[in-house]
């Protein structure tokens, strides 16, 4: 896979980023480690995790840490082969400082993440979501201190609006601090809002975009043909609350796109990955898998050129609203 540069950094990443949100359950430790090793051997050098990830066992306020621990085990002797993103800000306990982006919480959580990942630094540290209870200046100051201490190479945001990113850049520039260089938003055929303004903003400001939930929990993988009947072993069967809510009309549109994919000899999952990588400003797409075979599909998609004549057809079926 041809590597892509992340914004205004020296980081060059694979166009497919291995997501780890399902590590723990349904992807048990042994299989998760096997997936990580396969990914590295196949040319993936970009892995995404978060302090809260613990697979299907996750609930609001649970301590997390499972995915980071598994990843730390998997990367023994291989740390120099990968670029790691982890995140902070979600609720990981019952206390006042078990959430958000306060100095106390961030300083505590980076140490936990480093310990679990068995590393001295993370390449990219993301603010997982905005924290209305903490002044953004406080958060940016502690993130910059982590860079100065060598515990973080670069930092960025996830689930932030364009206006919030503008405010962050203004503060960073006024203080002479490192700027955010990564934006991790939700993006898919069904959720294209960032294409209206945010992608062009990120390009102008040198911010690399690494979207998550590109398959909308599984709806865009091609395995679903009904809203009622879930395939055996599917997320809809195992963890339905992790699935996006769609209507019969949207499913009909998905099936139209699936037919378009089949006409060019590709499964819908590959077609979706390849389409994502045509979007300007997107450096890499996060793909979570349960099996190596699923990862192979995404890798093949990254090496396939999406048919240009299909771009306008996609816009007709799923237009920017």
ABEGO torsion letter per residue (X at the ends): XBBBBBEBBABBBBABBBBAAABGOABBAAAAAAAAAAAAAAGBABBBBBAABAEAABBBGBAEGAAAAAAAAAABGAAAABBBBBBBGBBAEABAAABEABAAAAAAAAAAAAAAAGBABBABBBBABBBAABBAAAAAAAAAAAAAAGABABBBBBGBBAAAAAAAAAAAAAAGBBBBABBBBBBBAABAAAAAAAAAAAAAAGBBBBBBGAAGGGAAAGABABAABBBBGBAAAABAAABBBBBAAAAAAAAAAAAAAAAAGBBAAAAAAAAAAABBGBABBBBBBABAAAAAAAAAAAABBBBAAAAAAAAAABBBX
